[in-house]
């Protein structure tokens, strides 16, 4: 029996991809920073140290003329008072001669035997408190004012270099279509 055979081949296509490189650069940002100096104000009152050694110097008999004059005047007043009192006392003693008292002998004895002076060790100045020290520490006022930094930043856009992607499409295999008669016999009569 005759038959018909069909041979068919499908077409195939091929694709070649071209994938280019991409370059990206990011420039650094432009930055400007300025730091103003802080303000520092210092106000102060000076300290004072006063040392008064006049009493310590007086202990070693180094005195000013005004002080020495005052002391001599005071000493003269005391000596005058003591002298007047002594003379009044001696006068009273002499008035008692009539009662049999020996006033002249007693007065002579008192003047001929003065009291003995004591000898001892002394320290100069007599006490440590003879030097007067006065100290005022003063004051210090510090005012500190910081200033904020000034920062200016300019960002730079990235630089991108790239090419478009490409694809090449080509025919890898052609399609084909064949028909074939099989077992076909024909009688030929003429």
C-alpha positions, 0 to 999 in steps of 0.5 A, a space after each residue: 500500500 503506498 504511503 506518504 512520509 513527512 520529514 520535518 525539522 524545526 528551525 533553531 536560533 542562537 543568541 550571543 549576549 554582549 555584556 559590557 563592563 560598567 564603571 562607577 566612580 564616586 568622587 569624594 564630597 567637598 568638605 570645609 570645616 572651620 572651628 572658631 576659637 572659643 572665647 575665654 574671659 578671665 577677671 581676677 582680683 589680686 591676692 594680698 599678703 600683709 606682714 606686720 613685724 613691728 611688734 617683733 622688731 620692738 622686742 629687739 628695740 628696733 622702733 620707729 621714732 614716733 613709737 619711741 617718743 610715745 613710749 618715752 612720754 608714757 614712761 616719763 608719766 609713770 616715773 613722775 607718778 612714782 616719784 610723786 608717790 615716793 616723795 609723798 610716802 617719804 614725807 609721811 615717814 618724816 612727819 612721824 619723827 616726833 613719834 620716835 620713828 627713825 625715818 632717815 635711817 629707813 629711807 637711807 636703807 631703802 635707797 642703799 639696797 635696791 632690789 636685785 635684777 633677775 637674770 634669765 633666758 629670753 626669746 625674741 620675739 617674745 611670742 610667735 604671735 608678735 608677727 601679724 600675717 593677713 592674707 586675702 586670697 583674691 578672686 578669679 572669675 573664668 568665663 568660657 564660651 565655646 563656638 560651634 564648628 561651621 561645616 559645609 559639605 557639597 556632595 558630588 554625584 557618582 560618575 557612571 560609564 556604561 554601554 548598552 547590552 547587545 544581543 546577536 540573534 542568528 539562525 543556528 539551524 534551518 527548518 526543513 520539510 520533506 514529503 516522500 511517497 513510499 511503496 508507490 508502484 504504478 502500472 504503466 500502460 501505454 
